[in-house]
Amino acid sequence: DHQDNINSLILANTVASGFTPTTRFHDFAAWTKRIGLEKAKKEYIKSTLSRYDKIMPELKGGMEAMIVDFSGKPWTDPMAGKYPKRDDVRLAASVRIPTLIIIGKKDMMFYPLALKLNEIILDSKLEILPHVGHMSNLEAPDRFNKILEEFLIKGNA
């Protein structure tokens, strides 16, 4: 909305209103209402973080600790579903600043969105990290940081 106040935009593993993933995901706000916050957090850890059990157990441990400390406010927000709706995907066509889009190739939910945003944002660059899911900054921190550094050094800061 206020591009004149920033030099560039970095969209990493991003979501956007106006985009509906083709892959279904658990509605943890609904689960929280039904089973309570603590049980919903345990279910999140079990269902979402299980992919890291064997491939990156240290990452799973760190993410699990974050979820344990998570306030749950987005899941318990009484205004959820009542906020004004807007189509940020459509509005992305008006972005006129250098934009870096980073996505993990294995991010089943938001990989299609990254491709779409790269198509419609004129001055965008798409970086796809192979063998990486939705947490690309945590799953491949060295590569992620190198991409950021190259983008920012290029004068986009």
Order of alpha helices (4+ residues) and beta strands (2+ residues): beta-alpha-alpha-alpha-alpha-alpha-alpha-beta-alpha-beta-alpha-alpha
